[in-house]
Each structure stands twice: as structure tokens, then as C-alpha cells.
Amino acid sequence: MSILLDIKNRRAIRDYDGQEVEDEKIYKLLEAATWAPNDRMREPWTFYVVKGDAKRKYNQLAEDYLKERFPTKPNLIESSLKVVKNTPVQIIVTSDIIPGDEDATKDNEFAVCCAIHAMWLAAHELGLGFVWRTRGVGLVHDERLYQFIGSPEHKKVIGNLFIGYPDPEALKKAKTPTRTSFEEKTIWLGDSQ
């Protein structure tokens, strides 16, 4: 398959069959991430793999967060917790903050986004479902997530990756996505058109 087809076929997969993801495949995802482009070769990423006992602690953290955020929406809490509990592995990804250098810090965030996208494409090739969560049950903007990973200094959480083997029934129901043509989103400033 070509890289263009891989990019077009990449999907956010949120429903998993519950099967554990082999460490070998997790290693491959992490390796793919490390080959992402990054300014001045700072390699500004850190990965926190959440499995086993840590996963149980995260599930409780997510439950507390959801009950606090949505006290009058028990159905939303229940459906969100189902997703969290059925996700076999999570990888929390941070970017290095360089004190006093906002530009380099922002460049680091861009590099980490590229690393996450590389992981997403690798997950597709490995037969894994993958979704990059930045809000809600991902807890990316919640201080409790920073505490959960050990409150590292000079790190910003960029995403919480939910990874597992796709639920075949959910895949059958998935809609074929569409995109606006690049032609509608492109302005040519030179001679080519």
C-alpha cells in the first residue's frame, strides 16, 4: 500500500475488542514516533505507556473526572467510562517546554504532533485502532493527568492516545469519511496552478 493510501485510510478508532496489545507492537509505535521531524534534533517527546495496574488507576481518575464534570449526565459518564475501560493501552505523550524560549517550545509541540501522527500511521499498518484524545476522557488539560504521570517539570501533555484492536462490529458501522478538496483550501502564490 502507498503512503497516500495509508493517509487516506487512517481513521480515529474508538471501539476496541478488548484484546491486549502486544508489547512488540507498542515498541513499533514508539519507534515510529522517534523518527518524526524535529527542530534541531531536540527529540522533545516523552511517552508514558499506561497498562495493567496503572490503567486501573487511570480508569478511576477518569471516573472521578467525569462525575465531577457531568454530575447530571449519568448516561454520558457511563458511555465514556465504557470507552476508557475497553481501551487496552494508552500512551500519554508530552512535549518539552524550554523555559524562556517560547519559539523553541512551540516548535517542540509541532514535532510531537508529527510523532503522534507517525504512530497513528504505524498503528494502521499494524492492524491497531488508534485515537488521539485531547479533551474529555483524555484528561489532557486536567492537572490530575500531570499528577498521574508524576508531575514532570517542563513538560506539556499533547495527547492521550487510546490504542487497541478495532471492534469488527463498530468498523462495519463506520461511515466513510470525506474531505473538502485541497483545491478549495489552496491559494497559489506562484506560477503553478
Secondary structure, 3 states (H helix, E strand, C coil): CCHHHHHHHCCCCCCECCCCCCHHHHHHHHHHHHCCCCHHHCCCEEEEEECHHHHHHHHHHHHHHHHHHCCCCHHHHHHHHHHHHHCCEEEEEEEECCCCCHHHHHHHHHHHHHHHHHHHHHHHHCCCEEEEECCHHHCCCCHHHHHHCCCCCCEEEEEEEEEECECHHHHHHCCCCCCCCHHHHCCCCCCCC
